[in-house]
Amino acid sequence: MTEFDLIYKLINTQSINRKDVLTGIGDDCAILSVPEGYSLAVSMDTLVEGVHFPESVSAFSIGYKSLAVNLSDLASTGAKPAWVTLSLTMPSADERWITEFVKGLFALANKYNVQLVGGDTCSGPLSVTIQAHGFVKKSLLRSGAKPGDLIFISGSIGDASLGLHSYNGKDGIHKYFIDKLNQPEPRVDLGLALAEIATSCIDISDGFISDLGHICEQSRCGAEVKLNDVPVSVDYKKYFNDQPDYTNAISFGDDYELCFTIGSKNIIKISDISKSLNIQLTCVGEITDSNTLKFFDDNHKELNLSNKGFEHF
């Protein structure tokens, strides 16, 4: 396939045609219209083979996850996704691989009415860079947490870590864990629902212990977390014979759940959101006026946790 063959395939396999895209793929720049009264939220992530996904992962999953991690960033800001651009670097223009890649990409894009509006292709080691754009009225940030705020986690964390075990030669890994690693579900609807009531928010990509630390740093506060309140799935507990490794769950990352804080007065609203979206929302601790992040066991004994989450370098 030539570069233009690839561009043609990308154009003709997406079904989204948004009215706010004045000029999309085919020109040197996309021309886009932001609705009146909204700000533009922009995020970009790069996924590199051997770093962010194993070599044996399917092209469908790579396409899906490369968009999912970007939509997760928009979700943590309370933004509604609109457009994406794609920079795709690959060793060769393998038509079968590209066909599966765009299927995965557009499976998620179509779900959230996201249109691909431009990008670039290049020859080289496999990597995928996506820039996502969304609309936001009231943005969620990492910097708004206040002492006394309650700390919540959506869904459950830790499953993706077990998915990676299957690529590292571990036996007996359930497909559920592999899917959680390769095809995470961005919490877009939850982010929109939290925009009016959460005081801070972040997506759990580098590990809960690391990402909560970012909230504390940006908000200039501390936090206390009860480790055994951290939500893990039934399958995760079964894998560890009902003695789950919570330290692994909070440090691995790749969960793409949301960690957010709220004032205690909004606890009923959180319950309503949980029911309406059918998403488990678990309170795991509280923001403090200290400058430290502390974890405690069931007897309120402070734990010494050396693992600080995923480091890129």
Buried (B, 14 or more C-beta within 10 A) or exposed (E): BEEEEBBBBBEEBBEBEBEBBEEBBEEEEBEBEEEEEBBBBBBBBBBEBEEBBBEEBBBBBBBBBBBBBBBBBBBBBBBBBBBBBBBBBBEEBEEEBBEBBBBBBBBBBEBBEBBBBBBEBEEEEBBBBBBBBBBBBEBBBBBBBBEEBBBBBBBBBBBBBBBBBBBEEEEEBBEBBBBBBBBBBBBBBBBBBBBEBBBBBBBBBBBBBBBBBBBBEBBEBBBBBBBEBBBBBEBBBEBBEEEBBBBBBBBBBBBBBBBBBBBEEBEEBBEEBBEEBEBBBBBBBBBBEEEEBBBBEEEEEEEEBEEEBBEEE
